[in-house]
Amino acid sequence: MTAMSLASALGDTRMLRCMHRKNKKLVTIRDRNDRIPLLVALDAGNLKVVLDLYDDTPKAYIIRDATDHNDSAVITALIMGNKLGKDL
């Protein structure tokens, strides 16, 4: 698991902001399960982290991951439930 993914899973928003300030590309680095930090946060149920990462994650990475059935189901559920309050 990458450091960014671990912070996403744990809900450590302060650490995430610090890492993102140092390197904007960290939100696109995948863990060994091929998940970007946004999806790690979704799996862990850390909605606050998801909201923070959503604006920072290039939409191409979110859309690419939507080709996987499980990830697209989670993203669709959040959007349909208007939990993100964002446009994809």
C-alpha atoms as a printed R data frame, in Angstrom:
   type eleno elety resid chain resno       x      y       z
1  ATOM     1    CA   MET     A     1   0.000  0.000   0.000
2  ATOM     2    CA   THR     A     2   1.308  3.451  -0.854
3  ATOM     3    CA   ALA     A     3   1.614  6.126   1.833
4  ATOM     4    CA   MET     A     4  -1.170  8.113   0.184
5  ATOM     5    CA   SER     A     5  -3.419  5.054   0.089
6  ATOM     6    CA   LEU     A     6  -2.705  4.287   3.736
7  ATOM     7    CA   ALA     A     7  -3.572  7.846   4.762
8  ATOM     8    CA   SER     A     8  -6.750  7.567   2.649
9  ATOM     9    CA   ALA     A     9  -7.737  4.317   4.336
10 ATOM    10    CA   LEU     A    10  -7.091  5.754   7.795
11 ATOM    11    CA   GLY     A    11  -8.891  9.027   7.052
12 ATOM    12    CA   ASP     A    12  -5.837 11.151   7.851
13 ATOM    13    CA   THR     A    13  -6.817 14.314   5.973
14 ATOM    14    CA   ARG     A    14  -3.990 16.372   7.473
15 ATOM    15    CA   MET     A    15  -1.367 13.942   6.170
16 ATOM    16    CA   LEU     A    16  -3.103 13.747   2.793
17 ATOM    17    CA   ARG     A    17  -3.009 17.533   2.401
18 ATOM    18    CA   CYS     A    18   0.674 17.596   3.369
19 ATOM    19    CA   MET     A    19   1.603 14.861   0.877
20 ATOM    20    CA   HIS     A    20  -0.492 16.439  -1.872
21 ATOM    21    CA   ARG     A    21   1.212 19.820  -1.353
22 ATOM    22    CA   LYS     A    22   4.587 18.123  -1.819
23 ATOM    23    CA   ASN     A    23   3.596 16.111  -4.904
24 ATOM    24    CA   LYS     A    24   0.334 16.631  -6.799
25 ATOM    25    CA   LYS     A    25   0.754 13.343  -8.694
26 ATOM    26    CA   LEU     A    26   0.433 11.173  -5.573
27 ATOM    27    CA   VAL     A    27  -3.358 11.028  -6.040
28 ATOM    28    CA   THR     A    28  -2.782  9.051  -9.257
29 ATOM    29    CA   ILE     A    29  -0.386  6.411  -7.881
30 ATOM    30    CA   ARG     A    30  -2.042  3.031  -7.526
31 ATOM    31    CA   ASP     A    31  -1.621  0.565  -4.690
32 ATOM    32    CA   ARG     A    32  -0.863 -3.125  -5.197
33 ATOM    33    CA   ASN     A    33  -4.596 -3.718  -5.740
34 ATOM    34    CA   ASP     A    34  -4.513 -1.190  -8.615
35 ATOM    35    CA   ARG     A    35  -6.604  1.383  -6.727
36 ATOM    36    CA   ILE     A    36  -6.014  5.116  -6.602
37 ATOM    37    CA   PRO     A    37  -6.244  6.748  -3.141
38 ATOM    38    CA   LEU     A    38  -9.791  7.988  -3.854
39 ATOM    39    CA   LEU     A    39 -11.000  4.406  -4.266
40 ATOM    40    CA   VAL     A    40  -9.111  3.277  -1.170
41 ATOM    41    CA   ALA     A    41 -10.974  5.967   0.777
42 ATOM    42    CA   LEU     A    42 -14.283  4.827  -0.754
43 ATOM    43    CA   ASP     A    43 -13.603  1.226   0.257
44 ATOM    44    CA   ALA     A    44 -12.744  2.355   3.787
45 ATOM    45    CA   GLY     A    45 -15.914  4.463   3.997
46 ATOM    46    CA   ASN     A    46 -14.016  7.731   4.551
47 ATOM    47    CA   LEU     A    47 -16.419 10.114   2.836
48 ATOM    48    CA   LYS     A    48 -14.584 13.241   4.070
49 ATOM    49    CA   VAL     A    49 -11.388 11.965   2.422
50 ATOM    50    CA   VAL     A    50 -13.316 11.082  -0.745
51 ATOM    51    CA   LEU     A    51 -14.652 14.644  -0.926
52 ATOM    52    CA   ASP     A    52 -11.158 16.068  -0.432
53 ATOM    53    CA   LEU     A    53  -9.541 13.774  -2.997
54 ATOM    54    CA   TYR     A    54 -12.304 14.068  -5.590
55 ATOM    55    CA   ASP     A    55 -11.372 17.616  -6.609
56 ATOM    56    CA   ASP     A    56  -7.659 16.765  -6.710
57 ATOM    57    CA   THR     A    57  -7.922 13.522  -8.694
58 ATOM    58    CA   PRO     A    58  -7.848 13.871 -12.491
59 ATOM    59    CA   LYS     A    59 -11.222 12.744 -13.810
60 ATOM    60    CA   ALA     A    60  -9.536 10.433 -16.340
61 ATOM    61    CA   TYR     A    61  -8.354  8.279 -13.420
62 ATOM    62    CA   ILE     A    62 -11.827  8.119 -11.897
63 ATOM    63    CA   ILE     A    63 -13.414  7.255 -15.238
64 ATOM    64    CA   ARG     A    64 -10.754  4.604 -15.960
65 ATOM    65    CA   ASP     A    65 -11.554  2.923 -12.666
66 ATOM    66    CA   ALA     A    66 -15.260  3.006 -13.445
67 ATOM    67    CA   THR     A    67 -14.640  0.206 -15.941
68 ATOM    68    CA   ASP     A    68 -14.250 -2.174 -13.005
69 ATOM    69    CA   HIS     A    69 -17.687 -3.380 -11.886
70 ATOM    70    CA   ASN     A    70 -17.110 -3.100  -8.124
71 ATOM    71    CA   ASP     A    71 -15.556  0.351  -8.227
72 ATOM    72    CA   SER     A    72 -18.139  1.694 -10.653
73 ATOM    73    CA   ALA     A    73 -20.926  0.393  -8.403
74 ATOM    74    CA   VAL     A    74 -19.499  2.278  -5.422
75 ATOM    75    CA   ILE     A    75 -18.994  5.495  -7.394
76 ATOM    76    CA   THR     A    76 -22.470  5.208  -8.937
77 ATOM    77    CA   ALA     A    77 -24.062  4.661  -5.525
78 ATOM    78    CA   LEU     A    78 -22.371  7.749  -4.113
79 ATOM    79    CA   ILE     A    79 -23.350  9.899  -7.077
80 ATOM    80    CA   MET     A    80 -26.933  8.598  -7.198
81 ATOM    81    CA   GLY     A    81 -27.244  9.197  -3.471
82 ATOM    82    CA   ASN     A    82 -25.785 12.674  -4.033
83 ATOM    83    CA   LYS     A    83 -23.253 11.975  -1.318
84 ATOM    84    CA   LEU     A    84 -20.426 13.658  -3.203
85 ATOM    85    CA   GLY     A    85 -22.345 16.736  -4.224
86 ATOM    86    CA   LYS     A    86 -20.043 16.896  -7.264
87 ATOM    87    CA   ASP     A    87 -20.286 16.380 -11.009
88 ATOM    88    CA   LEU     A    88 -18.284 13.584 -12.585
